[in-house]
């Protein structure tokens, strides 16, 4: 595919690319960190998504969510594995819940981030169960909720600590 000769890259194009690359880079760096539990990830790229939601850049947050998930799947060879639909479903539902919680106006950064973490984990588990035609055990669901609370809380803490340094003009709910 070739761009038309008169196409000029605008500020909006660069902004979209910047956030996709930032979220993808955070995800790649996070993947290189050893994990205490093999499937446990902090989901630090969601800090970028929270920043966009808090700045009312909802469409950009959605595009970034979709693209960071696709980029990570391509980079790590998960695009044709069950992990791709699991990651995409978890990311989309997490984005939706964080957006709804933010727009409700009654949740803190911690509540928004924890809700996103819980939903992401539970939806990934349910997606895997759907793909494998099984029913998830209550033990796994409980673990998914607990890990979502922990990772969501850690992400919120990181966001609050880094907000003034990285995102100085962002309001905190």
N, C-alpha and C positions, 0 to 999 in steps of 0.2 A: 504494500500500500504506500502511496506517495501523497504527500501533502500538496495542495495546489500551490503554484508559484507565488501567489499573492497572500498566502497565509502567514500571519505574524503571531508569534507566541505572545500571548498577553499575560498580564499579571495574574488573572484568575487561573490560567493554565499552570503557571509556575507555583501558585499557592496549592493547588490540588496535588501536583507532583511532589512538592515539599512535604506535605503531611503524609502522603503515601510512603515516601522514602523514609521519613522519620519513624513512622510506626513500624515499617518493615525492618529498619535497622535495629530498633529497640528489640523487636522479636528475634532477630538473628543473634544479637548479643546475648539475649536471655537464653537462647537455645544452647549456647556454648558454656553456660554455667552448669556445673554438676548439680544434679537434683537428688535430694534425700529419698524420694519416692520416684520411680521411673516415669510415671505419667503426670506427676505434679509440676505444673508451671505457674509462675506468678501471674502471667498475663499482663506484663508491664506495658505492652503496646496499648492497652486500654486506657492508660493515662493520657495518651494523645487524643483518644476518642472522647474522654471526659472533658478535656480542655475544649474541644470543638463544640461539644454539647453546651458547656457552660457559657460559651461565647455565642450561642444561638446560631451556630453554623451547622444546622442539622443535616442538610443535603451533603455537605462536605464530609461530615462525620460518617454518614452512610457509605459514601463512595470510598472513603479511607478504610472503613471496616471491611468492605467487600474486597478491596484490592490488597490490603495487608494480608488477609487470609489466603487469597489466591497466590500472591507472591511467595509467602512462606511455604505453601504447598508445592509450588514449582521448585523452589530452591532446595527443599528437603526431600523431594521425590515422593510426595504424598498425594499428588494430584489424582492418581487412579487407584487410590486405596480407600478403604472406609473412613480413614481419618479426614479426608477432604470434606465429605458431606457432614461429618460430625463437627468439624471446625467451623464450617460455613453456617450450619444451623445454630450452633452455640453463639457465634459472633452476631448473627442477625437478631436472635432473640435477646441476647444481652444488650445490644444497642437499643432495641425497642424498649426494653424495660428501663434502662438507664434514662432514656429520653422521657418516658412517661413519668418516672419518679421525679426527674428534674422539673418537668412542666407542672407537676402537682404542687410544687413550691413548699412542701412541708418536710422534705428529707434533706439531711446534711450530705456532705461529700461522702461520709462514711456509709450512710444508708444507701445512697445511689450506687456507690462502688460495690458494696457487699451484695446488693440485689443483683447487679450485673454479674458478679462472680458466681453466685448461687445458680442463677438461671443458666449461665453458660455451661456449668458443670452438669446440671440436671438434664438440660437439653442434649448435650453430647451423649450422656448415658442413655437417654431415651432413643436418640437417633441410632446408636449402636444396637440397642435392643430391637428396634424396628428392622434394621438391616439383617440382623441375625435371627429374627423371628423368635425372640425370647422375652421373658419378663424380667426386668431388673429386680434384684433382691433389695429388700428394705435396708440391709446393711450397706450396700453400695450407694443407695440414695442418701442415706444418712451421712456417709463419708463424703459424698459429693457436696452436700449442703454445708458440712463442717469446713471442708477445704475451700469452698466458695466464700464463706464468711471470713476465713483467715486471709486468703489471698486478696479479697476485696478490701479488707481492712488495711492490709499492708500497702496496697496500691493507693488507697486514699491518703494514708500517712505520707507516702512518697510524694504524691501530688501536692499536698499542703506544704511540705518542707521545701519542695523545688519551685513552687508556684511563683514566688517573688523573684527568683533568679532566672527562670526560663520563660514564664508566662506572666509578666508583671501586671498587665492590664486586665487580667481575668477575675471576674467576681467569683467568690466562693459561696455556694449556697449554704 
